[in-house]
Amino acid sequence: MSLDRHDWTEVHALLDHPHGLRSGLRRLEDAWNESLRELESAHTTRTWDAIHILLTGCENDKDARVPLGPAPARDVVMGGLVLSDGTSRLNVPILLRPAEVRAVDAHLRGIDLDALIRERYPLLLEIGPYSFDFGDEGDMVTNGLLAADFAVLRAFYARAAAAGNAVIKFIF
């Protein structure tokens, strides 16, 4: 998963289109692909599905119009406004506005990760998220990958919230 921080003033100017939100979203997606100024980028490994399950307690449905789970937990990975037409939340940019970014940051700061992993590890094993098991090398929890990527997300959202930025995510 890739996350980019963007200046909300620039993003809002692109969204504010006289022909409505859909036209603004198209304009924002075009700019994101070509010219929108990126303030910071962060990347995680293939932990996006496991992190969504860890945070929401819900199995992921990449094609859901509204991702499963309560906000702001669902917004960390799957939630937000899809910029492209279609229903899938994979391989399309997803926008979080500054208020959503602040809510995600507050939620992530309030999590005791070790306690949450202890509580949800059986669910992760049962569901078997995308790329969760590494065979002889353990799984995303036992080899520390899930915790490492969670730390990347927590720090990234903290910086974005503090600056009042918008975040555009891309899950691949």
C-alpha angles and dihedrals in degrees: 000000000000124000126191129191116218135182107263092217091060093044093047092049089056094046093049097085125159091227094057142262097307090057090046091051091051090050091049092049091051091050092046089056094046121013116000109126112244115212096187138349129206131184136200129193122245092302095108095103094046092046091051091052092043092053100039105028086227131116110245124254107191091190097053114119087218113030118239121261136045123300132275091027092057091048094065091077116355105021129093140069114314109225096201132066116257133058108263119101092205123094092008130098115257121198128215115190120219095264089053091046090053091049091050091048093051091048094050093047090055096055124104095209097195092052092046092050091050089051098044102032092094089052091050090051091048096049097037100210123217111299091352100137122061096184111224090009092063124235136295092279100045094045093047097242094121093052092046093052091044088057090051091052094045093052094043094051091046091057093044092049093047091053096044092240133160117235126217115196129195119193115198 
